[in-house]
């Protein structure tokens, strides 16, 4: 495969570093002096006031950039540069230029494409009959969304296109999602969510010369229509009730008036924090987390029998059967008081499950719905530490977009029965009807 001279692609990389000046300001990443000077010249010459102004300016820049690269490819194709007076090894010569309109990520633009006399020139950058040159950006973003490292992306692009791209270029291409991420993070939310699931996962961010674990806060909501929606992502160095209260306060300011049920893990103070912002919310401790906490006190040889006995408690058909099963459970496993204590201290969360129908119980009893999202996140964060918060948020946001596209055509399983049981519940009926009108 023929490739244009390296210098031409270096010019391409430098120019693309400034495809969105506001995004570059957001990342605050260090650039080399030449790149900084180029950005300064663009801003001084065009004086853009909006992203649209900057994209118009870049259209003026992309035209000459692509034309310069195409001339470089023609030089390579013919084996000599323009105005070279030396004897040529081929009879083929330049034959002027043809007009072509191409689509870029900054809009459409007209360029002059060099031609040769025998029409054998087929540029690699913009092949004949191809008009969309934004595909490489989409491919880079798609690979980034799947957790590929910048090194792997660069190698893949080189395999496909025959030229390499720098880490800075990859970063800047993926930076194009930052304005969309910011808009998504601050978007208005629905006024009511029937169920909300909250959880944290930890990942690593490089902070100058050290690495630190950061908590990724995720909230998944079930809408009144039975659709899944991730309300947002938040980062903090630790998981705490104070951060959760800030997050609950934020989603309230973004339009959430009421939440019927919120399923949580065992973070101390989280239940009180949720009630402080949404006084009427029903807070449910995750039963699966309680199981995990209790089996810490049980020898591995007894795990299967222990969890089977527990299932008879929280999976009982009625509260009366649940209470009976719990008494039997305490007697059967009295040899492990630590495990019994976990359930005794949190048994109110088991009892309250039976205040609602079986379809509601099946939804509210666990945070597995949000944990499955974190499992998906881990597939794209397992490569190692991220250089900054933006790098982490970009890859998680792109993963969320993939998840949301899968959810578009589906509903929560058995949602019709869930809504029927909500509507016949004395304490919930009026709240449900308010948001169904």
C-alpha positions as CSV (number, residue, x, y, z in Angstrom):
1,X,0.0,0.0,0.0
2,X,1.4,3.4,-0.9
3,X,1.5,6.1,1.7
4,X,2.0,9.8,1.6
5,X,5.3,11.1,2.9
6,X,5.5,11.3,6.7
7,X,5.8,15.0,6.7
8,X,2.4,15.4,5.1
9,X,0.7,13.2,7.7
10,X,2.6,15.1,10.5
11,X,1.0,18.3,9.1
12,X,-2.4,16.5,9.2
13,X,-1.9,15.5,12.8
14,X,-0.9,19.0,13.9
15,X,-4.0,20.5,12.2
16,X,-6.4,18.0,13.6
17,X,-5.2,18.8,17.1
18,X,-7.3,21.9,17.1
19,X,-10.5,20.6,15.6
20,X,-12.5,22.1,18.5
21,X,-10.8,24.9,20.5
22,X,-13.3,24.8,23.4
23,X,-12.7,21.0,23.8
24,X,-9.0,21.6,24.0
25,X,-9.5,24.1,26.7
26,X,-11.5,21.6,28.6
27,X,-8.8,18.9,28.6
28,X,-6.1,21.3,29.8
29,X,-3.6,18.8,28.3
30,X,-0.1,19.9,27.4
31,X,0.7,20.6,23.8
32,X,4.0,21.1,22.0
33,X,5.0,24.7,21.2
34,X,4.3,24.4,17.4
35,X,0.7,23.1,18.1
36,X,0.1,25.9,20.6
37,X,1.4,28.5,18.1
38,X,-0.9,27.1,15.4
39,X,-3.9,27.2,17.7
40,X,-3.0,30.8,18.6
41,X,-2.8,31.8,15.0
42,X,-6.2,30.2,14.2
43,X,-7.8,32.1,17.1
44,X,-6.2,35.4,16.2
45,X,-7.0,35.2,12.5
46,X,-10.6,34.0,12.8
47,X,-11.5,35.3,16.3
48,X,-14.2,32.6,16.8
49,X,-16.9,33.3,19.4
50,X,-18.7,30.0,19.2
51,X,-18.0,26.3,18.3
52,X,-19.8,27.0,15.0
53,X,-17.5,29.9,14.2
54,X,-14.5,27.6,15.0
55,X,-15.9,24.9,12.7
56,X,-16.3,27.4,9.9
57,X,-12.7,28.5,10.4
58,X,-11.5,24.9,10.3
59,X,-13.3,24.3,7.0
60,X,-11.0,27.0,5.6
61,X,-8.0,25.2,7.1
62,X,-9.0,21.6,6.2
63,X,-9.2,22.5,2.5
64,X,-5.6,23.5,2.0
65,X,-4.5,20.7,4.4
66,X,-6.2,18.0,2.4
67,X,-4.9,19.6,-0.9
68,X,-1.3,19.6,0.5
69,X,-1.6,16.0,1.6
70,X,-3.0,15.0,-1.9
71,X,-0.1,16.8,-3.6
72,X,2.3,14.8,-1.4
73,X,0.6,11.6,-2.5
74,X,0.9,12.7,-6.1
75,X,4.6,13.3,-5.6
76,X,5.0,9.8,-4.2
77,X,2.9,8.3,-7.1
78,X,5.0,10.0,-9.8
79,X,8.3,9.6,-8.0
80,X,9.2,13.3,-8.2
81,X,8.1,16.6,-6.8
82,X,6.4,19.5,-8.7
83,X,8.9,21.7,-10.5
84,X,11.6,19.0,-10.4
85,X,13.7,19.6,-13.5
86,X,15.7,16.4,-13.3
87,X,15.1,13.6,-15.8
88,X,12.0,11.5,-15.0
89,X,11.8,7.8,-14.8
90,X,8.2,7.8,-16.1
91,X,6.3,9.5,-18.9
92,X,3.4,10.2,-16.7
93,X,3.0,13.8,-15.8
94,X,0.7,16.1,-13.7
95,X,-2.5,17.1,-15.4
96,X,-4.0,19.9,-13.5
97,X,-6.7,19.6,-10.8
98,X,-10.3,18.3,-10.5
99,X,-13.0,19.7,-8.2
100,X,-14.4,17.5,-5.4
101,X,-16.7,18.1,-2.5
102,X,-16.0,16.1,0.6
103,X,-17.7,15.7,4.0
104,X,-15.7,16.2,7.1
105,X,-16.6,16.3,10.8
106,X,-16.6,20.1,10.4
107,X,-19.0,20.1,7.4
108,X,-18.6,19.9,3.7
109,X,-15.8,21.7,1.8
110,X,-14.6,21.9,-1.8
111,X,-11.0,20.9,-2.6
112,X,-8.8,20.6,-5.7
113,X,-7.6,17.1,-6.3
114,X,-4.5,16.7,-8.5
115,X,-4.7,14.6,-11.7
116,X,-2.2,12.8,-13.8
117,X,-2.2,12.2,-17.6
118,X,-2.8,8.5,-17.6
119,X,-5.4,8.7,-14.8
120,X,-3.5,6.1,-12.7
121,X,-3.4,8.3,-9.5
122,X,-5.8,6.9,-6.9
123,X,-5.1,8.7,-3.6
124,X,-5.1,6.8,-0.4
125,X,-6.3,9.7,1.7
126,X,-9.5,10.3,-0.3
127,X,-10.0,7.5,-2.8
128,X,-11.9,8.1,-6.0
129,X,-15.6,8.3,-5.6
130,X,-15.2,8.7,-1.9
131,X,-16.6,11.9,-0.4
132,X,-16.8,11.2,3.4
133,X,-13.5,11.5,5.1
134,X,-14.9,11.6,8.7
135,X,-15.0,7.8,8.9
136,X,-11.6,7.6,10.5
137,X,-12.8,9.7,13.4
138,X,-15.9,7.5,13.9
139,X,-13.7,4.4,13.9
140,X,-11.3,5.9,16.5
141,X,-14.2,6.8,18.7
142,X,-15.8,3.4,18.3
143,X,-12.5,1.6,19.2
144,X,-12.1,3.9,22.2
145,X,-15.6,3.1,23.4
146,X,-14.6,-0.6,23.4
147,X,-11.7,0.1,25.8
148,X,-8.9,-0.1,23.3
149,X,-5.7,1.7,24.4
150,X,-4.3,4.6,22.4
151,X,-1.4,2.3,21.4
152,X,-3.8,-0.4,20.1
153,X,-5.9,2.2,18.2
154,X,-2.8,3.7,16.6
155,X,-1.7,0.2,15.5
156,X,-5.1,-0.6,14.1
157,X,-5.4,2.6,12.1
158,X,-1.9,1.9,10.7
159,X,-3.0,-1.6,9.6
160,X,-6.2,-0.2,7.9
161,X,-5.0,3.0,6.4
162,X,-1.2,2.5,6.1
163,X,-0.2,5.5,8.3
164,X,0.0,5.9,12.0
165,X,-1.7,8.5,14.2
166,X,-0.3,10.0,17.3
167,X,-1.6,9.5,20.9
168,X,-2.4,13.3,20.9
169,X,-4.5,13.0,17.7
170,X,-6.4,10.0,19.1
171,X,-7.0,12.0,22.3
172,X,-8.3,15.0,20.3
173,X,-10.5,12.9,18.1
174,X,-12.2,11.3,21.2
175,X,-12.3,14.8,22.8
176,X,-15.1,15.5,20.3
177,X,-17.5,13.7,22.7
178,X,-16.7,16.1,25.6
179,X,-19.3,18.8,24.7
180,X,-21.9,16.0,24.2
181,X,-20.9,14.5,27.6
182,X,-21.2,17.9,29.3
183,X,-24.6,18.4,27.8
184,X,-25.7,14.9,28.8
185,X,-24.4,15.4,32.4
186,X,-26.5,18.6,32.8
187,X,-29.6,17.6,30.8
188,X,-33.1,17.9,32.4
189,X,-34.3,14.7,33.9
190,X,-37.8,13.2,34.1
191,X,-40.0,14.4,37.0
192,X,-40.5,10.9,38.3
193,X,-38.7,7.6,38.4
194,X,-40.5,4.5,39.7
195,X,-37.2,2.8,40.7
196,X,-33.7,4.1,41.1
197,X,-30.6,2.0,41.7
198,X,-27.3,3.5,43.0
199,X,-23.9,2.0,43.2
200,X,-20.1,2.8,43.1
201,X,-17.2,1.1,41.3
202,X,-13.6,2.0,41.6
203,X,-11.0,2.6,38.9
204,X,-7.6,4.1,38.7
205,X,-6.5,7.6,37.5
206,X,-2.9,8.8,37.2
207,X,-2.5,12.1,39.2
208,X,0.8,13.6,38.1
209,X,3.4,11.0,39.4
210,X,1.0,8.8,41.4
211,X,-2.0,6.7,40.8
212,X,-5.2,6.9,42.8
213,X,-8.4,4.9,43.1
214,X,-11.5,7.0,42.2
215,X,-15.1,6.1,42.9
216,X,-17.4,6.2,39.9
217,X,-20.9,7.0,41.1
218,X,-23.7,5.7,38.9
219,X,-27.5,6.1,39.1
220,X,-29.8,4.0,37.0
221,X,-33.5,4.9,36.8
222,X,-36.6,3.0,35.6
223,X,-39.0,5.5,34.1
224,X,-42.8,5.3,34.4
225,X,-42.9,3.9,30.9
226,X,-40.6,1.0,31.9
227,X,-37.4,2.3,30.2
228,X,-33.9,2.2,31.6
229,X,-32.1,5.5,31.9
230,X,-28.7,6.3,33.4
231,X,-29.2,9.6,35.2
232,X,-25.5,10.5,35.3
233,X,-21.9,9.7,36.2
234,X,-19.9,11.4,39.0
235,X,-16.3,10.9,40.2
236,X,-14.9,11.3,43.7
237,X,-11.8,9.9,45.5
238,X,-14.0,8.0,47.9
239,X,-17.6,6.8,48.3
240,X,-19.4,8.7,51.0
241,X,-22.9,9.7,52.1
242,X,-22.0,13.4,51.7
243,X,-21.2,12.9,48.0
244,X,-24.4,10.9,47.5
245,X,-26.4,13.7,49.1
246,X,-24.8,16.2,46.7
247,X,-25.7,13.9,43.8
248,X,-29.3,13.4,45.0
249,X,-29.6,17.2,45.4
250,X,-28.3,17.7,41.9
251,X,-30.7,15.3,40.2
252,X,-33.5,17.1,42.1
253,X,-32.4,20.4,40.7
254,X,-32.4,18.8,37.2
255,X,-36.1,18.1,37.5
256,X,-36.7,14.9,39.5
257,X,-39.6,15.5,41.9
258,X,-40.3,12.0,43.1
259,X,-38.7,8.6,43.3
260,X,-40.8,5.7,44.6
261,X,-38.1,3.2,45.4
262,X,-34.3,3.5,45.7
263,X,-32.1,0.4,46.0
264,X,-28.8,0.9,47.7
265,X,-25.8,-1.1,49.0
266,X,-24.6,-0.7,52.6
267,X,-22.9,2.7,52.6
268,X,-23.3,4.2,56.0
269,X,-25.7,7.1,56.1
270,X,-26.9,6.7,52.5
271,X,-30.5,5.9,53.5
272,X,-30.7,9.0,55.7
273,X,-29.2,11.0,52.8
274,X,-31.8,9.8,50.3
275,X,-34.6,10.6,52.7
276,X,-33.2,14.1,53.3
277,X,-33.6,15.0,49.6
278,X,-36.6,12.8,48.7
279,X,-38.6,12.4,52.0
280,X,-41.2,9.9,50.6
281,X,-38.8,7.5,48.9
282,X,-38.8,3.9,50.0
283,X,-35.2,2.9,50.6
284,X,-34.3,-0.8,50.1
285,X,-31.1,-2.4,51.1
286,X,-29.8,-4.8,48.4
287,X,-30.5,-8.3,49.5
288,X,-27.6,-9.6,47.4
289,X,-25.2,-7.3,49.3
290,X,-26.5,-8.6,52.6
291,X,-25.9,-12.2,51.4
292,X,-22.3,-11.3,50.5
293,X,-21.8,-9.6,53.8
294,X,-23.1,-12.5,55.8
295,X,-21.2,-15.4,54.1
296,X,-18.0,-13.7,55.2
297,X,-18.7,-15.4,58.5
298,X,-19.6,-18.8,57.0
299,X,-17.0,-21.5,56.0
300,X,-17.0,-22.1,52.3
301,X,-18.1,-25.7,52.7
302,X,-21.5,-24.4,54.0
303,X,-22.1,-21.6,51.4
304,X,-24.5,-23.6,49.4
305,X,-26.7,-24.8,52.3
306,X,-26.5,-21.3,54.0
307,X,-27.7,-19.4,50.9
308,X,-30.4,-22.0,50.2
309,X,-31.8,-21.4,53.7
310,X,-31.7,-17.7,53.2
311,X,-33.6,-17.9,49.9
312,X,-36.5,-19.3,51.9
313,X,-36.5,-16.2,54.0
314,X,-36.4,-13.3,51.4
315,X,-38.1,-15.4,48.7
316,X,-41.0,-16.5,50.9
317,X,-44.5,-16.0,49.4
318,X,-45.8,-13.9,52.4
319,X,-44.5,-12.0,55.4
320,X,-45.8,-14.8,57.7
321,X,-43.9,-17.4,55.8
322,X,-40.8,-15.1,55.8
323,X,-40.9,-14.7,59.6
324,X,-41.3,-18.4,60.2
325,X,-38.4,-19.2,57.8
326,X,-36.2,-16.6,59.5
327,X,-36.8,-18.2,62.9
328,X,-35.8,-21.6,61.5
329,X,-32.8,-20.0,59.8
330,X,-31.5,-18.5,63.1
331,X,-31.7,-21.9,64.8
332,X,-30.2,-23.8,62.0
333,X,-27.2,-21.4,61.7
334,X,-26.7,-20.4,65.3
335,X,-23.1,-21.6,65.1
336,X,-22.3,-18.5,63.0
337,X,-23.5,-15.5,65.1
338,X,-21.8,-13.0,62.8
339,X,-23.8,-14.1,59.8
340,X,-27.0,-14.1,61.8
341,X,-26.3,-10.6,63.1
342,X,-26.1,-9.2,59.6
343,X,-29.6,-10.3,58.9
344,X,-31.0,-9.4,62.3
345,X,-29.7,-5.8,62.0
346,X,-31.2,-5.4,58.6
347,X,-34.3,-7.5,58.8
348,X,-36.6,-4.4,58.4
349,X,-35.4,-4.3,54.8
350,X,-36.5,-7.9,54.3
351,X,-39.9,-7.3,56.0
352,X,-40.7,-4.2,53.9
353,X,-40.4,-6.3,50.7
354,X,-43.7,-7.9,51.6
355,X,-45.5,-4.6,51.8
356,X,-45.6,-4.8,48.0
357,X,-46.6,-7.3,45.3
358,X,-44.2,-10.0,44.0
359,X,-43.5,-8.1,40.7
360,X,-42.4,-5.0,42.6
361,X,-40.4,-7.1,45.0
362,X,-38.5,-8.7,42.2
363,X,-37.4,-5.3,40.9
364,X,-36.6,-3.6,44.2
365,X,-34.8,-6.3,46.2
366,X,-31.3,-5.9,44.5
367,X,-29.0,-3.4,42.9
368,X,-28.0,-6.0,40.3
369,X,-29.4,-3.8,37.5
370,X,-26.8,-1.0,38.1
371,X,-24.0,-3.6,39.0
372,X,-24.5,-5.1,35.5
373,X,-23.7,-1.6,34.1
374,X,-20.6,-1.5,36.2
375,X,-19.6,-4.9,34.8
376,X,-19.9,-3.4,31.3
377,X,-17.8,-0.5,32.4
378,X,-15.1,-2.7,33.7
379,X,-14.7,-4.3,30.3
380,X,-13.5,-0.9,29.0
381,X,-11.5,0.2,32.1
382,X,-9.4,-2.9,32.6
383,X,-6.6,-1.7,30.5
384,X,-5.1,0.3,33.4
385,X,-4.9,3.8,34.8
386,X,-6.4,6.7,33.0
387,X,-4.3,9.9,32.5
388,X,-7.1,12.2,33.8
389,X,-10.8,12.4,34.7
390,X,-11.8,13.4,31.2
391,X,-10.2,10.3,29.7
392,X,-12.2,8.1,32.1
393,X,-15.5,10.0,31.6
394,X,-15.1,9.8,27.8
395,X,-14.8,6.0,27.7
396,X,-17.6,5.5,30.2
397,X,-19.9,7.9,28.3
398,X,-19.3,6.2,25.0
399,X,-20.1,2.9,26.7
400,X,-23.3,4.4,28.1
401,X,-24.3,5.4,24.5
402,X,-23.9,1.8,23.4
403,X,-26.0,0.5,26.3
404,X,-28.7,3.1,25.7
405,X,-28.9,2.1,22.0
406,X,-29.5,-1.5,23.1
407,X,-32.2,-0.4,25.5
408,X,-34.2,1.8,23.1
409,X,-36.5,-1.0,21.8
410,X,-37.0,-2.9,25.0
411,X,-38.9,-2.5,28.3
412,X,-38.3,-3.8,31.8
413,X,-39.5,-7.4,32.0
414,X,-43.1,-7.8,33.4
415,X,-43.5,-4.0,33.6
416,X,-47.2,-4.1,33.1
417,X,-47.7,-6.2,36.2
418,X,-45.3,-3.8,38.1
419,X,-47.5,-0.8,37.2
420,X,-50.7,-2.6,38.1
421,X,-49.3,-3.5,41.6
422,X,-48.2,0.1,42.1
423,X,-51.6,1.4,41.2
424,X,-53.4,-0.8,43.7
425,X,-51.1,0.1,46.6
426,X,-52.8,2.5,49.0
427,X,-49.7,4.5,49.7
428,X,-48.5,4.8,46.1
429,X,-51.6,5.0,44.0
430,X,-52.0,8.8,44.1
431,X,-48.3,9.4,43.5
432,X,-48.4,7.1,40.5
433,X,-51.5,8.7,39.0
434,X,-49.9,12.1,39.4
435,X,-47.2,11.2,36.9
436,X,-49.3,9.1,34.6
437,X,-51.5,12.1,33.7
